Amino acid sequence: MSIRHGLLALLDQGPRYGYQLRTEFEARTGATWPLNVGQVYTTLARLERDGLVVPAGEDEEGHQFYEATEAGRAELRTWFDTPVPRTNPPRDELAIKLAMAVTVPGVDVPAVVQGQRRHSIKALQDYTRLKARALAGESRPGGPGQPGADLAWLLVLEQLIFQTEAEVRWLDHCETRLAQHAEAEQARAAEKSAAGAGDGPAAAPARFGRRRSKA
């Protein structure tokens, strides 16, 4: 998630101060990715350092406003025009957890998968209910906002739904893969055991035969 470009998109529409930016960012995304004011001001400081925003005065209550510079608007247009790269995908905690689980002795990996699957299905049901409410015209989290904010919230919800559906399908695949791996391991162990058992009896008659020939 690019907080940097999200704030630039808001400032492109006019000067705002930190708390306004936080409120509008959360309103447009349905508070899916909550921000704290500290994150906002840290990002604003970096944007100012990079010449993408500048202070734009204060109001009577002492709120410091910021506005986008021409360089900031150009940066924003580039962001909109450039596809999000998949060459360096973000770290996925669930994928990392399962990758570690299958390599750590004593972890009940199927139980980890099943627990996550239950959680993901519940989240999917929650997202689907929110989508139904959004389509029925109910207000999104944060209440009424800028024109198009309801559509923005609906798009975010649908992305979460598609992402969670894909996660559930992947977890189903993981269960199948784990079962196949367990069967293959059992088959290899059985073959190794059978081979070991076969070596012993085969060698014994040969030894007895040599002894009889000497007699």
C-alpha positions as CSV (number, residue, x, y, z in Angstrom):
1,M,0.0,0.0,0.0
2,S,1.4,3.4,-1.0
3,I,0.5,5.9,1.7
4,R,2.9,8.3,-0.1
5,H,0.9,8.3,-3.3
6,G,-2.4,8.1,-1.5
7,L,-1.7,11.4,0.3
8,L,-0.4,12.9,-2.9
9,A,-3.7,12.0,-4.6
10,L,-5.6,13.8,-1.8
11,L,-3.4,16.9,-1.9
12,D,-3.7,17.1,-5.7
13,Q,-7.3,18.2,-5.0
14,G,-6.3,21.0,-2.7
15,P,-4.4,21.9,0.5
16,R,-5.1,19.8,3.6
17,Y,-3.7,19.2,7.0
18,G,-2.7,16.0,8.6
19,Y,-5.9,15.0,10.4
20,Q,-7.9,15.8,7.2
21,L,-5.6,13.6,5.2
22,R,-6.0,10.7,7.6
23,T,-9.8,11.0,7.7
24,E,-10.2,11.2,3.9
25,F,-7.8,8.4,3.2
26,E,-9.7,6.1,5.6
27,A,-13.1,7.3,4.2
28,R,-12.1,6.5,0.6
29,T,-10.9,3.0,1.5
30,G,-13.6,2.2,4.0
31,A,-11.0,2.2,6.8
32,T,-9.6,-1.0,5.4
33,W,-6.0,0.3,6.0
34,P,-6.2,2.5,9.1
35,L,-3.6,5.3,9.4
36,N,-2.4,7.1,12.5
37,V,-1.6,10.7,12.5
38,G,2.1,10.0,13.1
39,Q,2.3,8.0,9.8
40,V,0.6,10.9,8.0
41,Y,3.0,13.5,9.3
42,T,6.1,11.3,8.8
43,T,5.0,10.8,5.2
44,L,4.4,14.5,4.7
45,A,7.9,15.2,6.0
46,R,9.4,12.9,3.4
47,L,7.2,14.3,0.6
48,E,8.4,17.8,1.6
49,R,12.0,16.7,1.7
50,D,11.6,15.3,-1.8
51,G,10.0,18.5,-3.1
52,L,6.7,16.9,-3.8
53,V,4.7,19.0,-1.3
54,V,5.2,22.3,0.4
55,P,3.6,24.0,3.5
56,A,0.6,26.1,2.5
57,G,-0.1,28.1,5.7
58,E,-2.1,27.6,8.8
59,D,-5.7,28.1,9.8
60,E,-6.9,29.9,12.9
61,E,-6.6,26.8,15.0
62,G,-2.9,26.3,14.0
63,H,-3.3,23.4,11.6
64,Q,-0.5,23.2,9.1
65,F,-1.7,22.8,5.6
66,Y,0.2,21.2,2.8
67,E,-0.2,21.3,-1.0
68,A,1.2,19.3,-3.9
69,T,3.9,20.9,-6.0
70,E,4.2,20.4,-9.8
71,A,6.8,17.7,-9.1
72,G,4.3,16.1,-6.8
73,R,1.6,16.1,-9.4
74,A,4.0,14.7,-12.0
75,E,4.9,11.9,-9.5
76,L,1.2,11.2,-9.0
77,R,0.5,11.0,-12.7
78,T,3.4,8.6,-13.1
79,W,2.1,6.4,-10.3
80,F,-1.3,6.2,-11.9
81,D,0.2,5.5,-15.4
82,T,2.6,2.8,-14.2
83,P,1.4,-0.8,-13.5
84,V,2.1,-2.1,-9.9
85,P,5.1,-4.3,-10.3
86,R,5.0,-8.0,-9.5
87,T,8.7,-8.6,-9.7
88,N,9.1,-8.0,-6.0
89,P,5.8,-9.1,-4.5
90,P,5.1,-8.0,-0.9
91,R,5.9,-10.4,1.9
92,D,2.9,-12.5,2.6
93,E,2.8,-13.6,6.3
94,L,0.6,-16.6,5.6
95,A,2.9,-18.0,2.9
96,I,5.9,-17.4,5.1
97,K,4.2,-19.1,8.1
98,L,3.4,-22.2,6.1
99,A,6.9,-22.3,4.5
100,M,8.3,-22.3,8.0
101,A,5.8,-24.7,9.4
102,V,6.6,-27.5,6.9
103,T,10.3,-27.3,7.9
104,V,9.9,-27.1,11.7
105,P,9.5,-30.5,13.5
106,G,6.5,-30.9,15.7
107,V,4.2,-28.4,13.9
108,D,0.8,-29.7,12.9
109,V,0.8,-28.2,9.5
110,P,-2.7,-29.5,8.5
111,A,-4.1,-27.9,11.6
112,V,-2.5,-24.6,10.7
113,V,-4.0,-24.7,7.3
114,Q,-7.5,-25.6,8.5
115,G,-7.4,-22.9,11.2
116,Q,-6.4,-20.3,8.6
117,R,-9.1,-21.6,6.2
118,R,-11.8,-21.1,8.8
119,H,-10.6,-17.6,9.5
120,S,-10.4,-16.7,5.8
121,I,-13.9,-18.1,5.1
122,K,-15.3,-16.0,7.9
123,A,-13.5,-12.9,6.6
124,L,-14.9,-13.7,3.1
125,Q,-18.4,-13.8,4.6
126,D,-17.9,-10.5,6.3
127,Y,-16.6,-8.8,3.1
128,T,-19.6,-10.2,1.2
129,R,-22.1,-8.8,3.7
130,L,-20.4,-5.4,3.5
131,K,-20.5,-5.5,-0.3
132,A,-24.3,-6.3,-0.2
133,R,-24.7,-3.3,2.1
134,A,-22.7,-1.1,-0.2
135,L,-24.7,-2.1,-3.2
136,A,-27.9,-1.4,-1.2
137,G,-26.7,2.2,-0.7
138,E,-25.8,2.0,2.9
139,S,-23.0,4.3,4.0
140,R,-19.5,2.9,4.1
141,P,-17.3,3.2,7.2
142,G,-16.5,6.9,7.7
143,G,-19.8,8.1,6.4
144,P,-20.5,10.3,3.4
145,G,-17.5,11.8,1.7
146,Q,-16.1,13.0,-1.6
147,P,-18.0,12.1,-4.9
148,G,-16.9,8.7,-6.0
149,A,-15.9,7.6,-2.5
150,D,-18.7,5.0,-2.4
151,L,-17.5,3.5,-5.7
152,A,-13.9,3.5,-4.3
153,W,-15.1,1.6,-1.2
154,L,-16.9,-0.9,-3.4
155,L,-13.8,-1.5,-5.5
156,V,-11.7,-2.0,-2.4
157,L,-14.3,-4.5,-1.0
158,E,-14.3,-6.5,-4.2
159,Q,-10.5,-6.6,-4.2
160,L,-10.6,-8.0,-0.7
161,I,-13.2,-10.6,-1.7
162,F,-11.3,-11.7,-4.8
163,Q,-8.1,-11.9,-2.7
164,T,-9.7,-13.9,0.0
165,E,-11.3,-16.3,-2.4
166,A,-7.9,-16.9,-4.0
167,E,-6.5,-17.5,-0.5
168,V,-9.1,-20.1,0.3
169,R,-8.4,-21.9,-3.0
170,W,-4.7,-21.8,-2.2
171,L,-5.3,-23.3,1.2
172,D,-7.4,-26.0,-0.4
173,H,-4.5,-26.7,-2.7
174,C,-2.1,-26.8,0.3
175,E,-4.2,-29.4,2.0
176,T,-4.1,-31.6,-1.2
177,R,-0.3,-31.0,-1.5
178,L,0.3,-31.9,2.1
179,A,-1.8,-35.1,1.8
180,Q,0.1,-36.1,-1.4
181,H,3.4,-35.4,0.3
182,A,2.5,-37.5,3.3
183,E,1.5,-40.4,1.1
184,A,4.7,-40.2,-0.9
185,E,6.7,-40.2,2.4
186,Q,4.8,-43.2,3.6
187,A,5.4,-45.0,0.3
188,R,9.2,-44.3,0.5
189,A,9.4,-45.5,4.1
190,A,7.5,-48.7,3.2
191,E,9.8,-49.3,0.3
192,K,12.9,-48.7,2.4
193,S,11.6,-51.0,5.1
194,A,10.8,-53.8,2.6
195,A,14.2,-53.5,1.0
196,G,15.9,-53.7,4.5
197,A,13.8,-56.8,5.4
198,G,14.6,-58.4,2.1
199,D,18.4,-58.1,2.5
200,G,18.5,-60.2,5.7
201,P,16.8,-63.5,4.6
202,A,18.5,-63.4,1.2
203,A,22.0,-63.4,2.7
204,A,21.4,-66.2,5.3
205,P,20.9,-69.2,2.9
206,A,24.1,-68.3,1.0
207,R,26.1,-68.5,4.2
208,F,24.5,-71.9,5.1
209,G,25.3,-73.1,1.6
210,R,29.0,-72.3,1.8
211,R,29.2,-74.2,5.2
212,R,27.6,-77.3,3.7
213,S,30.0,-77.4,0.8
214,K,32.9,-77.4,3.2
215,A,31.5,-80.4,5.0
